[in-house]
Amino acid sequence: MNKALPYTFGGLEKIPLSSAKFILLPVPYESTVSFKPGTRFGPESILLSSRYMELYDEETDSEPWRNGILTLPEIVQEIDSTGKMMKKISSAAKKIIEKDKFLFVLGGEHSISFPVVKEYKKKYSDLKVIHFDAHADLRIEYEGSRSSHACVMRRISELGCEIFSFGIRSISKEEKDALSGLKNIHINFAHTCRNQTLIDKASSIPEGNYYISIDVDCFDPSVVPDTGTVEPGGLTWYEVTGFLKKFIAGHRVVGADLVELSPSNHYCASSFMAAKLIYKIIAYLTAKN
Ligand SMILES: [Mn+2]
């Protein structure tokens, strides 16, 4: 049912699930994208780019791959049924979460975060979400769909998860007005996330079990031009990694995803950035222990 991809993350050799601490699950799902299509090519492009990364991380002076990173076959897209696709993602996520592995999902569009967070929430009842994005993703529905990428954080908030969003610079009046009633959502607009100010915010976030969801459009288009819906005024590499390093050092993170990469054929910086960011997160998580 699932399709093996020609590449593994980092070009690493396949290892048994039992010896892997980090499980990468490619989910090339795309159905509700608003503008530029192509997020279904995201996972493969990340894996291809990741082969050219150094596996030694100079910042943490470590070799994160030695903790065991396994790339699973991709979940084949159900084009005609969103419900069917979400069920497939749920059951794949459940199997990994039950085994106490760190699941890192590679999207695909942002709607795939919902079934994964839902499964994590069953295991960690206090689950909270760190959300990097240009958009609030808080619509009740979008173009007739409640499963759209533009609604994903609204759906997650309905699970009862507290959400901390960073880099937001695109929000509708309706979403903004709804915020006063959505006490579990904390929005940090992009203009309040500049330089050290963003990094300092990491220490004010409460303790708990966290899931990190990174929509690559949180980055400035000069860093990541290849995404579904581009917004100017985004975050830089050092702002995001600086925050994550500090946050991970002081908090318990149990799972993550990186979504909305829509790779171009002419320019590979976005895919290389995505691959490196995933490896950096693994480096920060393993440097802690
Ligand atoms: Mn998003």
Residues whose N, C-alpha, C, O or C-beta is under 5 A from the ligand:
A	BS01	MN	H110 D133 H135 D137 H149 D215
